[in-house]
Amino acid sequence: MEHRGTARNRIVPIAAESFVPDSGVPVMAGDKQVGITGSHAGNRGLAMLRLDRVADARAAGVALSAGGVAIEPRIPDWATFDWPQEKV
């Protein structure tokens, strides 16, 4: 009942240093799955991410990866949903 009416999963743009792995590769924060990769082109792509788990990973200082490749979610300017902020 706590999350009723709140979408926890969102499709979010992601970026990687070299390339984004193929579609369907789990996005991991340490040993926890936080999402799954979608379509991609080069070092940019999309991923379905569970925002509460991404927030927990950021709070713990854990980097996200997919298929052994470090990835970074990029919040688009047009997004109207709440985004997990890094602790300052």
N, C-alpha and C positions, 0 to 999 in steps of 0.2 A: 504494500500500500504506500510505502514511502515514496516510490518513484512513479506512481501512477500519473499518467498524463505527461511524463517527461521522457523524451527520447534520449537514450544514453548513447546510441550508435549514430555516427555521422560519417558521411563521405568527405574526406579531407584531402587537399593536395599535399603531396609529400615530395621531398627532394633528397637526393643522395649525392655523394662525392663523385662516383663514377657512373653507376647505372642502378636502376630500380629493378629488382627481381621480377620474374614473370607473375602473371595474375594467379591468385590462389595461394600464394606463399604466406604463411602466418607472420604477422608482425609481433615481435616479442619485446618485452621489457624484462630483461634478465631471463628468468625461466617461466614467466607468465605470458600467455598470449593476450594481446590487447586489441588485435584486429587481424585484417587480412588484406593483402594487396589487391589492387584492381588493375585497370589498364595503365599503360605507361608508354613513354617515348623518351628514350635516352635516360637522363638523370632526373626526370620529373615524372610524376605519376599520381594516382589516386589510391586511397586506402580507406576501407571501412574501419573506423577506429571507435573503440568504446571510451568515451571521454573521461569517465570516472577513473578508469584504470590508467589512462595516460596521465591524469592529474596525480594519481598516487605515485607513478613512476617518476614524474618530474620532481615531486616533493622529496622523494628518496634519492634523487640524483642519478637515476638509472636511465641509460640511453636506450633508444628504440633501435631495433634492427629487424631486417627481413632477409632470410637466406644468408645470414652472416654479413650483410651489408648494412652499415649504419645509415639510418634514415632520420629525417627531421620533418615533422609536420609543419605546414605553412598555413596559417590562418589567412584566408582571403579577406580583402577589404569589404567585400559585399556580405560577409557572413553575419547573420543576425543572432546566432546561437552563442551561449556562454562558452568561453574557451578556458581550459585550465591554465592558470597563470603560474609562472615560475616563482618560487620564493626568492625574495630579495633580501 
